[in-house]
């Protein structure tokens, strides 16, 4: 990367561990119209490390999973 290129602003990380097969994680965009821009499917025991970026404003999780963030841990059902 050259000095003149702007760096992408990075946000916090989220660790998601699937507690069952078929957990779906969707990245949602920033801007006037929020929409899904990426999705992943995890099976039990698989882990995904995601990061909020200039494109990703929210992460939607469907299924049983442990979600670990800088502010704590929560389990989805």
Buried (B, 14 or more C-beta within 10 A) or exposed (E): EEEEEEEEEEEEEBBBBBBEEEBBBBBBBBEEEEEEEEEBBBEBEBEBEBEBEEEBBEBEBEBBBBBBEEEEEEEBE
